[in-house]
Structures are given as C-alpha cells and as structure tokens.
Amino acid sequence: MTARRMTRRRFLVLAAGAAAVSVFGLDYLLGSRVPRLVSPPSEQQAVSIVRCYPDDSYEVIKQMLTEAIDQVGGIESYVKPGQSVLIKPNLTGSYPDLKVKGSPYVSTDVRVVEALAELVKEAEGSFVRVGEGPGATEAFAAFRELGYEEMAERVGVDLVDLNTGPMEEVLVPGGGLRYRSFRLNSALVNADVLISVAKLKCHATAGVTFTMKNLFGIAPNTVYASSGTGARDTFHSPTSKVPYVIVDLNMAKRMTLTIIDGMVGMEGGEGPWISRARPKEMDLLIAGNNPVATDTVATAIIGFDPEGTSYPPFITRIPNHINIARDVGLGSNNLAEIDVRGMQIRAARSPFIPAPDA
C-alpha cells in the first residue's frame, strides 16, 4: 500500500479535525451521534415514589425511605454483608438557613442520609462513608453546617472530602465521550457500592439535576478547577460539554441504588445564585435501581419530557444528558419501559418553573 504524502493542506485538515474533537468531542464530528459504550442493564428498571413530608419526624422519614427502597428490592439487594459503601449527598452549597418546614431545599436533608446509613449498617455493610466534593464551599464546612458531623457521630460513619486526599485514575468505558479517565478519591474508587442521594431540582445548565448530575461532586476541584477558581470550570468550557461529562462520570463509577430527596425541591434553578430559583414543597421520596430510570421518573414528576431535546427544561444548545445516558447504554428513559411502584407519576406530578434558558 502506498503511503499518502502529508501535504500542508492535508495537515491543516487533520489538525482542524483534531481540534474539533478536543473542543467539541467525537460526537460533534459524527453529527451528535452517541455510541453505545456500556452494556444496558439486564434487570427490569424499577422506580418507587412515596409520600414523605418535610416536617415528618426522623422515625417517619426512615420508615418511608425503607418503604421506597423495599419497593425496588430492599436494601439487601444492593448492599451485601461485608461490602464497603459510599453515600453521595448533594451539598453543592451549604445554605443551612434555606429551609421549608425544617428541611433544606438546596442540599440533601441529613435525615434522609442518616436513615440510609442506618439501613446500610443493618444490612451489615462493613464500612460506611458519606462523601462529597462541593463546588461552592469546603466539604467539612458543609458537613458541619448541615448537621452531617453530628449525624456521623450518632450513626458511626466516616465523612470524606472527595476534593482532597489520595486519588486514583479511573478509566471511562469505551474511551468516554469527553474524558478517557478521571482522577477520583480513593475512598470512592474502592467503595463496593456507591449510592447517590440527590435533590429534586432544576438546573441552569443541565436542565434538571438528580442522581446522575449529583456525580459532578465526585470529581475533585483540586484536579478539575482552573487555578484559583475553586470550581470545576473545566467541565463547563464550553457549557455544551456538561451533559457529556455527567455521562462520563456515571460510566466511570456505576451506581445501582439511587435516591432523590424530594420533600422540598427547587424550581427555576439549582440554588439561590439563580434569580428564578425558589423552593417548592413536593412531599416525596424517590428510589430506583437505575440512575437513568430514576432521573427519568423525576423529570416527568416535575412536568417535563425525559426524552425531550429542547427548552424547557433542557437549555438551548445543551443536549439532554438523560438521552445521552440512554444512548451509551446506562439505562432507558422511556417511561413505558420503567416499572413505577408505589405512587404513580400522575399522582406525584407538580410542574416546576424551568431554569432560565441560555
């Protein structure tokens, strides 16, 4: 075979292509087609919805969380005796005073995490940690202000700052969509089980933020923030990169059990830094055996199409990360393929105001 001569024109074409891949990703050159990179789940995707009120007692919250998890197989289906478990709440910002009926609406209610930690220990999980890498505050400041330090002492779990400490390289299956690998905290990497405990919120970049978007907080700021920014700005440049990074993170560290604290959600945005954002009482807990399915049901509950491709809620020119997760093989976002247990979506649905469009 005769080698093709490298002309200046051919060099410039190849260089431009490489630059486009670097900036926009391979799918940009393939017409936004997303390849199948992981094997789809073999079991029936199931999501449960239960009523739980923000002013309920801790005992009632634990009872309702237990019911939600039992409806999707029970904690013993996810945690085996001797396994190590890392629970990932959403503590993107602390804001301890922003509450409705005693329940925070920016961050995951500590009572839900405490109830889950107790259930994991009752299932004989050998080592239980609660880990977070906030983007807007220091992890242990958030733990302290939101009651997580007191909870950890009561239950006997460890708290982990995922932004610091020993790190390990984790490959993304199939080479990923934006990242071939991530540097992640060793406590997370070596956990046998990862459980995401997210909030029910709209998001100014991703459209919605539930169990999958919650994994942004496993990527350390010390690695993925530009010098002096204190936030994962490298994930947001350009903003159209965000949904692909969400999916890459979910492929790098897989979850099964996923939970959403929907007692009080946020419509209009993910936090008080978004002008339209405001709390909305929903009186719900949601649990599922697959993050794509869980986030699909949550999207429908707040009044949006989980297979949608436009605003609202998905921001103009930023693809729907739930569709991308479906395409790579992480799960289905077709409601007809998801077994919804407990309350039905129509009974739980209460439309949210979307985050502002770009």
Sine and cosine of phi, psi and omega as CSV:
sin_phi,cos_phi,sin_psi,cos_psi,sin_omega,cos_omega
0.00,0.00,0.73,-0.68,-0.03,-1.00
-0.99,0.10,0.79,-0.61,0.00,-1.00
-0.94,0.34,0.63,-0.77,0.05,-1.00
-0.98,0.20,0.70,-0.71,-0.03,-1.00
-0.95,0.30,0.70,-0.71,0.00,-1.00
-0.99,0.14,1.00,-0.06,0.06,-1.00
-0.99,0.15,0.25,-0.97,0.04,-1.00
-0.88,0.48,-0.64,0.77,-0.01,-1.00
-0.90,0.44,-0.72,0.70,0.00,-1.00
-0.90,0.45,-0.63,0.78,0.03,-1.00
-0.87,0.49,-0.69,0.72,-0.03,-1.00
-0.92,0.40,-0.61,0.79,0.03,-1.00
-0.90,0.44,-0.71,0.70,0.00,-1.00
-0.91,0.42,-0.64,0.77,0.02,-1.00
-0.90,0.43,-0.66,0.75,0.03,-1.00
-0.90,0.44,-0.65,0.76,0.04,-1.00
-0.89,0.45,-0.69,0.73,0.02,-1.00
-0.90,0.44,-0.63,0.78,0.02,-1.00
-0.91,0.42,-0.64,0.77,0.01,-1.00
-0.90,0.44,-0.66,0.75,0.05,-1.00
-0.88,0.47,-0.68,0.73,-0.03,-1.00
-0.88,0.47,-0.68,0.73,-0.09,-1.00
-0.99,0.12,-0.71,0.70,-0.17,-0.99
-0.96,-0.28,-0.29,0.96,-0.02,-1.00
1.00,-0.08,0.35,-0.94,-0.05,-1.00
-0.87,0.49,-0.61,0.79,-0.05,-1.00
-0.89,0.45,-0.39,0.92,0.06,-1.00
-0.88,0.48,-0.69,0.73,-0.01,-1.00
-0.97,0.25,-0.34,0.94,-0.02,-1.00
-0.99,-0.13,0.30,0.95,0.02,-1.00
0.95,0.30,0.59,0.81,0.03,-1.00
0.92,0.40,0.27,0.96,0.11,-0.99
-0.96,0.27,0.68,-0.73,-0.03,-1.00
-0.93,-0.36,0.80,-0.60,-0.05,-1.00
-0.98,0.22,0.43,-0.90,0.14,-0.99
-0.97,0.24,0.86,-0.50,-0.09,-1.00
-0.90,-0.44,-0.35,0.94,0.00,-1.00
-0.74,-0.68,0.31,-0.95,0.02,-1.00
-0.97,0.22,0.76,-0.66,0.01,-1.00
-0.89,0.46,0.44,-0.90,0.02,-1.00
-0.87,0.49,0.64,-0.76,-0.04,-1.00
-1.00,0.03,-0.40,0.91,-0.04,-1.00
-1.00,0.01,0.32,-0.95,0.07,-1.00
-0.87,0.49,0.79,-0.61,0.06,-1.00
-0.97,0.25,0.79,-0.61,-0.07,-1.00
-0.75,-0.67,0.64,-0.77,0.03,-1.00
-0.69,-0.73,0.70,-0.71,0.03,-1.00
-0.91,-0.41,0.52,-0.86,0.03,-1.00
-0.78,-0.63,0.79,-0.61,0.04,-1.00
-0.74,-0.67,0.42,-0.91,0.10,-0.99
-0.98,0.22,0.69,-0.72,0.10,-1.00
-0.38,-0.92,0.81,-0.59,-0.14,-0.99
-0.99,-0.17,0.55,-0.84,-0.05,-1.00
-0.89,0.45,-0.42,0.91,0.02,-1.00
-0.99,-0.14,0.24,0.97,0.12,-0.99
-0.92,0.40,0.42,-0.91,0.08,-1.00
-0.95,0.32,0.30,-0.95,0.05,-1.00
-0.84,0.54,-0.65,0.76,-0.04,-1.00
-0.88,0.48,-0.65,0.76,0.01,-1.00
-0.94,0.35,-0.65,0.76,0.03,-1.00
-0.87,0.49,-0.68,0.73,0.03,-1.00
-0.90,0.43,-0.65,0.76,0.03,-1.00
-0.87,0.49,-0.70,0.72,-0.04,-1.00
-0.95,0.31,-0.59,0.81,0.08,-1.00
-0.90,0.43,-0.67,0.74,0.04,-1.00
-0.86,0.51,-0.69,0.72,0.02,-1.00
-0.88,0.48,-0.70,0.72,-0.01,-1.00
-0.88,0.47,-0.69,0.72,-0.02,-1.00
-0.94,0.33,-0.62,0.79,0.03,-1.00
-0.87,0.50,-0.57,0.82,-0.02,-1.00
-0.94,0.34,-0.27,0.96,0.07,-1.00
-0.90,-0.44,0.49,0.87,0.15,-0.99
0.90,-0.44,-0.26,0.97,-0.01,-1.00
1.00,0.08,0.47,-0.88,-0.08,-1.00
-0.86,0.51,-0.50,0.87,-0.02,-1.00
-0.92,0.38,-0.30,0.96,0.06,-1.00
-0.96,0.27,-0.33,0.94,-0.10,-0.99
-0.92,-0.39,-0.48,0.88,-0.05,-1.00
-0.83,-0.56,0.88,-0.48,0.03,-1.00
-0.99,-0.16,0.47,-0.89,0.02,-1.00
-0.79,0.61,0.73,-0.68,0.03,-1.00
1.00,0.00,-0.16,0.99,-0.01,-1.00
-0.98,0.19,0.53,-0.85,0.10,-0.99
-1.00,-0.03,0.60,-0.80,-0.11,-0.99
-0.75,-0.66,0.70,-0.72,0.15,-0.99
-0.88,-0.47,0.83,-0.55,0.04,-1.00
-0.99,-0.15,0.80,-0.60,-0.06,-1.00
-0.92,-0.39,0.99,-0.16,0.12,-0.99
-0.98,0.18,0.09,-1.00,0.11,-0.99
-0.96,-0.27,0.98,-0.22,0.05,-1.00
-0.86,-0.51,0.74,0.67,-0.10,-1.00
-0.82,0.58,-0.55,0.83,0.13,-0.99
-0.57,-0.82,0.41,-0.91,-0.10,-0.99
-0.98,0.21,-0.94,0.35,0.03,-1.00
0.73,0.68,0.84,0.54,-0.09,-1.00
-0.90,0.44,-0.35,0.94,-0.05,-1.00
-1.00,0.02,-0.13,0.99,-0.02,-1.00
-1.00,0.02,1.00,-0.05,-0.08,-1.00
-0.69,-0.73,0.38,-0.92,0.19,-0.98
-0.81,-0.59,0.87,-0.50,-0.02,-1.00
0.79,0.61,0.63,0.78,0.07,-1.00
1.00,0.06,-0.04,1.00,-0.03,-1.00
-0.93,-0.36,0.77,-0.64,0.01,-1.00
-0.93,0.38,0.51,-0.86,0.01,-1.00
-0.90,-0.44,-0.10,0.99,0.12,-0.99
-1.00,-0.03,-0.59,0.81,-0.09,-1.00
-0.86,-0.52,0.27,-0.96,0.01,-1.00
-0.92,0.40,0.75,-0.66,0.01,-1.00
-0.89,0.46,0.82,-0.58,-0.07,-1.00
-0.87,0.49,-0.45,0.89,0.00,-1.00
-0.91,0.41,-0.56,0.83,0.05,-1.00
-0.92,0.39,-0.68,0.73,0.01,-1.00
-0.92,0.39,-0.65,0.76,0.03,-1.00
-0.88,0.47,-0.70,0.71,0.02,-1.00
-0.88,0.47,-0.67,0.74,0.02,-1.00
-0.90,0.43,-0.69,0.72,0.01,-1.00
-0.87,0.50,-0.65,0.76,0.04,-1.00
-0.91,0.42,-0.65,0.76,0.03,-1.00
-0.90,0.44,-0.65,0.76,0.03,-1.00
-0.89,0.46,-0.68,0.73,0.01,-1.00
-0.92,0.39,-0.59,0.81,0.06,-1.00
-0.91,0.41,-0.45,0.89,0.08,-1.00
-0.99,0.11,0.09,1.00,0.07,-1.00
0.94,0.33,0.54,0.84,0.20,-0.98
-0.88,0.48,0.74,-0.68,-0.18,-0.98
-0.97,0.24,-0.55,0.84,-0.07,-1.00
-0.55,-0.84,0.87,-0.50,-0.09,-1.00
-0.89,-0.45,0.80,-0.61,0.05,-1.00
-0.82,-0.57,0.47,-0.89,0.19,-0.98
-0.90,-0.43,0.87,-0.50,-0.09,-1.00
-0.80,-0.60,0.61,-0.80,0.03,-1.00
-0.44,-0.90,0.54,-0.84,0.10,-0.99
-0.80,-0.60,0.98,0.20,-0.09,-1.00
-0.86,0.51,0.48,-0.88,0.03,-1.00
-0.99,-0.12,-0.27,0.96,-0.12,-0.99
-0.88,-0.48,0.05,1.00,0.00,-1.00
-0.34,-0.94,0.15,-0.99,0.08,-1.00
-0.98,0.18,0.60,-0.80,-0.10,-0.99
-0.84,0.54,-0.75,0.67,-0.10,-0.99
-0.97,0.25,-0.36,0.93,0.16,-0.99
-0.92,0.38,-0.70,0.72,0.04,-1.00
-0.91,0.42,-0.69,0.73,0.04,-1.00
-0.83,0.55,-0.69,0.72,-0.05,-1.00
-0.94,0.35,-0.74,0.67,-0.10,-1.00
-0.94,0.35,-0.47,0.88,-0.08,-1.00
-0.98,-0.18,0.13,0.99,0.09,-1.00
1.00,0.04,0.13,0.99,-0.05,-1.00
-0.96,0.28,-0.52,0.85,0.03,-1.00
-0.91,0.41,-0.70,0.72,0.03,-1.00
-0.91,0.42,-0.65,0.76,0.03,-1.00
-0.88,0.48,-0.70,0.72,-0.03,-1.00
-0.87,0.49,-0.62,0.78,0.04,-1.00
-0.92,0.39,-0.67,0.74,-0.01,-1.00
-0.88,0.47,-0.71,0.71,-0.15,-0.99
-1.00,0.00,-0.43,0.90,-0.04,-1.00
1.00,0.10,0.73,0.68,0.07,-1.00
-0.86,-0.50,0.33,-0.94,0.03,-1.00
-0.99,-0.12,0.56,-0.83,0.11,-0.99
-0.98,-0.22,0.66,-0.75,-0.07,-1.00
-0.78,-0.63,0.78,-0.62,0.14,-0.99
-1.00,0.08,0.96,-0.28,-0.06,-1.00
-0.96,0.28,-0.13,0.99,0.05,-1.00
-0.99,0.15,-0.27,0.96,-0.08,-1.00
-0.74,-0.68,0.04,-1.00,0.05,-1.00
1.00,-0.07,-0.03,-1.00,0.00,-1.00
-0.86,0.50,0.65,-0.76,-0.02,-1.00
-0.84,-0.54,0.46,-0.89,0.07,-1.00
-0.71,-0.70,0.48,-0.87,0.03,-1.00
-0.99,0.11,0.78,-0.63,0.01,-1.00
-0.85,-0.53,0.84,-0.54,0.00,-1.00
-0.97,0.25,0.55,-0.83,0.10,-0.99
-1.00,-0.08,0.79,-0.62,-0.03,-1.00
-0.80,0.60,0.64,-0.77,0.06,-1.00
0.94,0.34,0.16,0.99,0.00,-1.00
1.00,0.03,-0.06,1.00,0.07,-1.00
0.96,0.29,0.08,-1.00,0.03,-1.00
-0.98,-0.20,-0.58,0.81,0.05,-1.00
-0.80,-0.60,-0.52,0.86,-0.03,-1.00
-0.80,-0.60,0.74,-0.68,0.09,-1.00
-0.98,0.20,-0.41,0.91,0.01,-1.00
-0.36,-0.93,0.24,-0.97,0.08,-1.00
-0.74,-0.67,0.54,-0.84,0.19,-0.98
-1.00,0.00,0.89,-0.45,-0.09,-1.00
-0.77,-0.63,0.43,-0.90,0.00,-1.00
-0.86,0.51,0.69,-0.73,-0.05,-1.00
-0.87,0.50,-0.55,0.84,0.02,-1.00
-0.89,0.46,-0.59,0.80,0.05,-1.00
-0.96,0.29,-0.74,0.67,-0.06,-1.00
-0.84,0.54,-0.66,0.76,-0.12,-0.99
-1.00,-0.03,0.01,1.00,0.07,-1.00
-0.94,0.35,0.72,-0.70,0.05,-1.00
-0.94,0.35,-0.54,0.84,-0.08,-1.00
-0.73,-0.68,0.74,-0.67,0.11,-0.99
-0.90,-0.43,0.80,-0.59,0.03,-1.00
-0.86,-0.51,0.85,-0.53,0.04,-1.00
-1.00,-0.03,0.80,-0.60,0.06,-1.00
-0.88,-0.48,1.00,-0.06,-0.18,-0.98
-0.99,-0.12,0.02,-1.00,0.14,-0.99
-0.96,-0.28,0.26,-0.97,0.03,-1.00
-0.99,-0.16,0.99,-0.11,-0.14,-0.99
-0.59,-0.81,0.49,-0.87,0.26,-0.97
-0.97,0.23,0.22,-0.98,-0.04,-1.00
-0.56,-0.83,0.69,-0.72,-0.12,-0.99
-0.96,0.30,-0.23,0.97,0.06,-1.00
-0.90,-0.43,-0.73,0.68,-0.06,-1.00
-1.00,0.04,-0.13,0.99,-0.04,-1.00
1.00,0.04,-0.81,0.59,0.07,-1.00
-0.68,-0.73,0.47,-0.88,0.07,-1.00
-0.74,-0.67,0.93,-0.37,0.00,-1.00
-0.76,-0.65,-0.72,-0.69,-0.16,-0.99
-0.95,0.31,-0.56,0.83,-0.01,-1.00
-0.96,0.27,-0.75,0.66,0.02,-1.00
-0.88,0.48,-0.46,0.89,0.02,-1.00
-0.85,0.53,-0.39,0.92,-0.01,-1.00
-0.97,0.26,-0.11,0.99,0.17,-0.99
-0.81,0.59,-0.56,0.83,-0.06,-1.00
-0.98,0.22,0.04,1.00,0.12,-0.99
-1.00,-0.01,-0.24,0.97,-0.02,-1.00
-1.00,0.01,0.87,-0.50,-0.14,-0.99
-0.93,0.37,0.71,-0.70,0.11,-0.99
-0.86,0.51,-0.52,0.86,-0.02,-1.00
-0.90,0.43,-0.29,0.96,0.01,-1.00
-0.96,-0.29,-0.65,0.76,-0.20,-0.98
-0.95,-0.31,0.22,0.98,0.13,-0.99
-0.95,-0.30,0.66,-0.75,0.13,-0.99
-0.90,0.43,0.39,-0.92,-0.06,-1.00
-0.82,0.57,0.83,-0.55,0.09,-1.00
1.00,0.09,-0.08,1.00,-0.06,-1.00
-1.00,0.09,-0.55,0.83,-0.01,-1.00
0.95,0.32,0.23,0.97,0.02,-1.00
-0.60,-0.80,0.28,-0.96,-0.07,-1.00
-0.99,0.16,0.86,0.51,-0.07,-1.00
-0.92,0.40,-0.39,0.92,0.02,-1.00
-0.91,0.41,-0.39,0.92,0.05,-1.00
-0.98,0.21,-0.27,0.96,-0.11,-0.99
-0.95,-0.32,0.22,0.98,-0.06,-1.00
-0.86,-0.51,0.98,-0.18,-0.04,1.00
-0.98,0.18,0.15,-0.99,-0.03,-1.00
-0.90,0.44,-0.45,0.89,0.03,-1.00
-0.91,0.41,-0.18,0.98,0.03,-1.00
-0.97,0.24,-0.43,0.90,-0.15,-0.99
-0.80,0.59,-0.77,0.64,-0.05,-1.00
-0.88,0.48,-0.53,0.85,0.01,-1.00
-0.95,0.31,-0.59,0.81,0.05,-1.00
-0.91,0.41,-0.65,0.76,0.06,-1.00
-0.81,0.58,-0.73,0.68,-0.04,-1.00
-0.94,0.35,-0.65,0.76,0.06,-1.00
-0.85,0.53,-0.70,0.72,0.01,-1.00
-0.89,0.45,-0.62,0.78,0.00,-1.00
-0.95,0.31,-0.41,0.91,0.12,-0.99
-0.99,0.17,-0.57,0.82,-0.04,-1.00
-0.92,0.39,-0.62,0.79,0.02,-1.00
-0.72,-0.70,0.98,-0.22,-0.12,-0.99
-0.98,0.20,0.53,-0.85,0.09,-1.00
-0.88,-0.48,0.39,-0.92,0.21,-0.98
-0.88,-0.47,-0.96,0.29,0.02,-1.00
-0.93,0.37,0.80,-0.60,0.01,-1.00
-0.71,-0.70,0.63,-0.77,-0.11,-0.99
-0.72,-0.69,0.59,-0.81,0.09,-1.00
-0.83,-0.56,0.83,-0.56,0.15,-0.99
-0.99,0.17,0.98,-0.20,0.00,-1.00
-0.92,-0.38,0.41,0.91,0.06,-1.00
-0.88,0.47,-0.75,0.66,0.15,-0.99
-0.74,-0.67,0.86,-0.52,0.03,-1.00
-0.97,-0.23,-0.17,-0.99,0.07,-1.00
-0.73,-0.69,0.85,-0.53,0.12,-0.99
-0.98,-0.19,0.40,-0.92,0.05,-1.00
0.99,0.11,-0.10,1.00,-0.02,-1.00
0.43,-0.90,0.07,-1.00,-0.13,-0.99
-1.00,-0.10,-0.12,0.99,-0.04,-1.00
-0.17,-0.99,0.13,-0.99,-0.08,-1.00
-0.92,0.40,-0.18,0.98,0.06,-1.00
-0.97,0.24,-0.19,0.98,0.10,-0.99
-0.99,-0.13,0.84,-0.55,-0.17,-0.99
-0.87,0.49,-0.52,0.85,-0.06,-1.00
-1.00,0.08,-0.22,0.98,-0.13,-0.99
-0.92,0.38,0.66,-0.75,0.06,-1.00
-0.38,-0.92,0.44,-0.90,-0.02,-1.00
-0.94,0.33,0.47,-0.88,0.09,-1.00
-0.61,-0.79,0.88,-0.47,0.02,-1.00
-0.95,0.31,0.80,-0.61,-0.02,-1.00
-0.86,-0.50,-0.37,0.93,0.09,-1.00
0.87,0.49,0.71,0.70,-0.08,-1.00
-0.71,-0.70,0.50,-0.87,0.35,-0.94
-0.83,-0.56,0.65,-0.76,-0.02,-1.00
-0.80,-0.60,0.69,-0.72,0.05,-1.00
-0.69,-0.72,0.57,-0.82,0.00,-1.00
-0.49,-0.87,0.31,-0.95,-0.01,-1.00
-0.99,-0.12,0.15,0.99,0.00,-1.00
-0.42,-0.91,0.77,-0.64,-0.09,-1.00
-0.90,0.43,-0.58,0.82,0.01,-1.00
-0.91,0.41,-0.69,0.72,0.01,-1.00
-0.90,0.43,-0.69,0.72,0.00,-1.00
-0.87,0.49,-0.72,0.69,-0.02,-1.00
-0.94,0.34,-0.50,0.87,0.08,-1.00
-0.89,0.45,-0.75,0.66,0.00,-1.00
-0.90,0.44,-0.67,0.74,0.01,-1.00
-0.88,0.47,-0.65,0.76,0.02,-1.00
-0.88,0.47,-0.67,0.75,0.03,-1.00
-0.92,0.39,-0.61,0.79,-0.01,-1.00
-0.87,0.49,-0.61,0.79,-0.03,-1.00
-1.00,-0.01,0.21,0.98,0.22,-0.98
1.00,-0.08,0.28,0.96,-0.04,-1.00
-0.87,-0.50,0.28,-0.96,-0.01,-1.00
-1.00,0.06,0.91,-0.41,-0.02,-1.00
-0.92,0.40,-0.28,0.96,0.08,-1.00
-0.98,-0.18,0.18,0.98,-0.06,-1.00
-0.92,0.39,0.37,-0.93,-0.01,-1.00
-0.79,-0.61,0.21,0.98,-0.08,-1.00
-0.55,-0.83,0.08,-1.00,0.04,-1.00
-0.99,0.12,0.64,-0.77,-0.15,0.99
-1.00,0.05,0.30,-0.96,-0.01,1.00
-1.00,-0.07,-0.16,0.99,-0.14,-0.99
-0.98,0.20,0.78,-0.62,-0.18,-0.98
-0.93,0.37,0.63,-0.78,-0.02,-1.00
-0.80,0.60,0.74,-0.68,0.03,-1.00
0.96,0.29,0.10,0.99,0.08,-1.00
-0.88,-0.48,0.92,-0.40,-0.09,-1.00
-0.89,0.46,0.38,-0.92,0.05,-1.00
-0.96,0.29,0.92,-0.40,-0.06,-1.00
-0.92,0.39,-0.40,0.92,0.03,-1.00
-0.94,0.35,-0.62,0.79,0.10,-0.99
-0.89,0.45,-0.67,0.75,-0.01,-1.00
-0.90,0.43,-0.67,0.75,0.05,-1.00
-0.87,0.49,-0.65,0.76,0.08,-1.00
-0.87,0.49,-0.72,0.69,-0.09,-1.00
-0.90,0.43,-0.60,0.80,0.00,-1.00
-0.97,0.23,-0.22,0.97,0.06,-1.00
0.95,-0.32,0.18,0.98,-0.05,-1.00
-0.96,0.27,-0.35,0.94,-0.01,-1.00
0.31,-0.95,0.05,-1.00,-0.03,-1.00
-0.98,-0.18,0.61,-0.79,0.15,-0.99
-0.91,-0.42,0.42,0.91,0.13,-0.99
-1.00,-0.04,0.92,-0.39,-0.07,-1.00
-0.85,0.53,-0.48,0.88,0.00,-1.00
-0.93,0.37,-0.30,0.95,-0.02,-1.00
-0.99,-0.17,0.06,1.00,-0.05,-1.00
-0.92,-0.39,0.76,-0.65,0.03,-1.00
-1.00,0.07,0.97,-0.25,0.00,-1.00
-1.00,-0.02,0.83,-0.55,-0.09,-1.00
-0.89,-0.45,0.33,-0.95,-0.06,-1.00
0.98,0.22,-0.73,-0.68,0.10,-0.99
-0.89,0.46,0.50,-0.86,0.10,-1.00
-1.00,-0.04,0.34,-0.94,-0.09,-1.00
-0.85,0.53,-0.67,0.74,-0.06,-1.00
-0.88,0.48,-0.51,0.86,0.01,-1.00
-0.98,0.20,-0.46,0.89,-0.04,-1.00
-1.00,-0.04,-0.31,0.95,-0.15,-0.99
-0.91,0.42,0.71,-0.71,0.14,-0.99
-0.47,-0.89,0.97,-0.25,-0.15,-0.99
-0.84,0.54,0.67,-0.74,0.05,-1.00
-1.00,-0.10,0.48,-0.88,0.27,-0.96
-0.95,0.31,0.79,-0.61,-0.01,-1.00
-0.95,0.30,0.29,-0.96,0.17,-0.99
-0.90,0.43,0.41,-0.91,0.00,-1.00
-0.85,0.52,0.59,-0.80,0.05,-1.00
-0.97,0.26,0.37,-0.93,-0.03,-1.00
-0.90,0.44,0.00,0.00,0.00,0.00
